[in-house]
């Protein structure tokens, strides 16, 4: 099959990759895949990986255990962490932190920028008929956005600041807006700003962010400057949600965190079922984020496009 291949921080297109065949797992034909910030960072050496990158996708079941034949031809999305089910983290209900996990396109498991991919049936979620491929491909990052509300109770009376309005930040903004909270978003690029204001989401300039004013602050830039701005804005005993991973070392003076009694929450993967329900009800619209679409044969060009400053979502048609 044809697939994008990452090795030694270089990507190239290959057409000699064998069809994936993991025992007991479904074979999925990838319909549409997304290029995300993690994929770009892996090319830049964020995490050592050799294989097929990519973890955001919508596909259809091409082959599965004969006892589950009803799944054949069904459109699906898939959770990216494949857990062992037996380690202490799995037994404690923390499957996304499985001690033996593989992660789609990131850790010891080939990803979705290919014609086909394998995943266990328990990782799959059926896509409702009312949800287009262009919407469904956002299920994984939308679930990640919703994880914030799994971890933090956000009330309509809360003042919430989101720093960063890129690919993930836009989805976070749309989901936080549904809480009714007093939400403000720091967005640098005009296209980001327009997408937010078109949905009635309020912007705030960095210079206007006051110290000690926000109950909940979400940092989604992955930059030192964004972190510093977010930290400044939290009120004493407020909640600081980190939705980004950071390249290299981040210098942090923890004394003010202790003195102000700040709660720091790391936030990663999230729930797929609520994400699909929001898409089905059209309470969020991620499709407005699609800036470019390429065929699988042009996947390297898709990465080049996604690298451009301020670029929103680039998707790859793998059919």
N, C-alpha and C positions, 0 to 999 in steps of 0.2 A: 504494500500500500504506500501511498504518498504521505509524508509527514514532515514537519519541521523538526530539526535535530539540533540540540544544544550540547556543546562540548567545549571545554576550555574557554568559556566565555565567548564562544563564536556560534552563530546559528547558520544553518544552511538547509536547503530543501533536499530531501531524499525521496526516491521512489522505489527503494529496495527494502523497505522495512517489512518484516513478516507480519501477518495479521496477529494481533494480540490474542493470547490463549492462556488465561489464568484459570486453572481448574475451579469449578464451582461458581464462576462469575459470569455475568451476562456480557455478551458482545454487543456493543452499541455502535450504531452508525451515527457519526457526528454530523449534525445539520448546520449548526452555527456555533462559533466559539468567539469569546471575547479576549482581547489583549488587555491585561491589567497592569497596574504599577509593579506588582510583585514579579511578573514575567520580565518586565524591563529591567528591574533591579538584579534579577538573576543573571541576565546577560552581562550586567556590569559587575558581577562577582559577589552579590549580596549573600548568596548561599551556593555552595558547591553542588552542582547537579549535572549529570550527563543523561541525556534521554530526550523525550518529547515533552516540551513545556506546555503550559496552559491548563487552566482548571475551571474556567467559566464556560458553560456549554448548554446546549439543548440538543438532544439526539433522539434516536428511536431504537428500540430493542430489535436487534437483528437475529440474535441467537441466545437461548437460555435453556436451563434444565427442562427436560421434557414435561415435568410435573407442573411447570409454570408457563406452559405454552400460550396462555391467554395474554401474556405480556408482549408477545411478538407483534411488532409494528406499532406499539404504543409510543407516544412521545414522552420523554422523560428528561428530568434534570437530576444531577447527582451530588450528594454531599462528598466533600473532597477528602475527608479523613477516614481511612479504612482502619477500623479498630480490631484488636485481637479478641476482645470480649472476656478475657480471663485475668488480665493484670489487675493490680489494686485500683488503678484509676478507672478502668472500665467497670469493675465491680462496685465502685463508689459512684457510678453514674456520670463519670467525667470522660466519656468516650473520645471527645475531641482532644484529650490530653493523654490518650493511650500511650503506654510506655513502649509499645512495639508497633506503633501505627506507621502506615505508609500514607503519603499525601499526594494527591493527584497532581502530577506535573511539577512537584516540588521536592518530595522525599521518597526515594526508592520505588517510584511508580510513574510510568509514562503517563503523559497528560493528553490533552484533547485537541491540540493543533495537528490533527491527523484525520484520516478518513474513518478510523475505528478506534475504540478504546474499550477497556474492560473495567467493570465495577461490580461489586457484590449487589445482589438484589436489595438487601436491606439499606443500601445507600441511595436507592432510586426513589424518586417521587414522580407520580403521573402529572403531566401538564394538562390543566383544564382546556377544553376545546376553545374557550373564549380568549385564551392567552396566546398571542402570536409568538412565533419563534423569536422575533426581534425583542419582545418583552421577556420571554422566558429565559433568554441567555443572561439576563441580569439577576436571576434568582439567587445565585450565590452571594454577590455583593450586596443585594438587597437584604438578604438574611443577616449578613454581617452588620449592616446598618441597624437592623431590628434588635441585634444582640444588646445594644445599649439599653434598650427598654426592658430587656430580660434581667439586666444587672442593676439598673437604677430606676427607682420609681420617680417618674417625672410628672409633676402635678400641673394642672392648668395655671396655678398661681406662681409657678417657678419662673425665674428669669434665667434663660438659657442662652449661652453664647457658643456658636460653632465657628472655629477658626479653620478655614480651608474649605473650598467649594469645587474641588476637582471631581474626578470620576466617582469616588466613594463619597466625598463630601456632599455632592448633589443628592444622592440617595439618602444620606443621613438627614439632610435638611428636609426633604419631603416627608420622611417618617416622623421626625420630631415635630413638624408642623401639625401633624394629626393629633398631637397631645393637647393642643390648645394653649400650650405654654407661651410665654412672652419670648419669642425666639428672635435672635439677631445673628446674622451671618457675616463674617469677614470674607469677602471674595475679591480677588485682585483683578481678574480678567473680565473684560466687557461681556464676552459670551456667557461666562459663568453668572455674572450679575443679571443679565437679561433673563436667563432661564429661571432664576429665583424670583425676580420681580414679576415675571409673567404668572407665577403661581401665588402671588400675594405675599411672598416671604420677604421680610424686612432685612435690608442690608445695614451694615455699620462700617464706617471707615476705621482703619486701624488707629488713627490718631484720636478717634472719639471713644475708644474703649477705655472706660474708667476702671481704676483699681478697686478691688474689694466690692464688686457690685453684683456678681452673678452667682446664682445658687448651683448651677451645673455648667461646666465648661467642657466642650469636646474639642480635642486637638486632632486635626485630620490633615495636617500639611506634611508631617515627617521632617520638618525643618527646625533648626534651633531657634530661629526667629519666631516661628509659629508657637513653639513650646513656651518661649519666654512671654509672649503676649497672652497666651492662654493662662499661664500661671499667675500673671499679674491680675487678671480679671476676677479670679475666684474670691468670694467672700470667705471670712473665717468659718470653719466647719462646712465649707462647700465641697462639692464633688468634682474631681478632675478626671475626665475620661480620656485615656490615651488610645486613639484609634489608628495610630501609625506605628510602623517600625522605623527605626532610625539607623542610618548608615554610620559606622564608626562609633566613637564615644560621645556621650552627651554629658556635659558637666552640669551637675545639679547641686545647689546648696540646699540641703535637707532641713536646715535649722528653721527657716520660715514655714516649711511644711508642718513641722512639729508644733511650732508656736501657734500657727493658725489652725491647727488640728484639721488639716486637709485630708480627705479620703481620696486616694488615687486608685483608679480602676483601669486595669488593662482589659482591652476588649478585642476579640478576634472573630471567630466563626459564629454563626447564628442559626436560628431555626428556619428551615425551608418551608414548612407547612403554612405558617402565617404569611410568609413572603408571597407564596403562590395565591393565597386568599386575597391579599391586597392587589395583586396583579389582576386576578379574575374580576374583582369588584371595581377595578380601574381607579382605586383610591390613590395610587401613585402611577406615574407615567415615566418609566425610565427610557423609553424609546427616543425621547427628545434629546438624549445624550449621544446618540449615534452620529458621529461626525464623518465616518468613512467606512466603506465595506469593500473587502477584497476577496478574491477567490483563493483557495488554498495554494495554488501555483504562485500567487503573489504574496505569500505570507511574510516573506522578508521585507517587502515594501510596506506591509501593514505595520511591522515593528518600527520601521523608519518613520512612518507617519505618526505612530503613537508616541514616539520620543519627542515630538515637537512641543515646545513650550505652550502650555495652555490648552493642548489638545484634549478633547473629551474622549468618548469611547470609539475605538476602532474594532470592528468585528470581522471575522473571517468565515466565509461560506465554504464549508468543507465537503459539500456534496459534489 
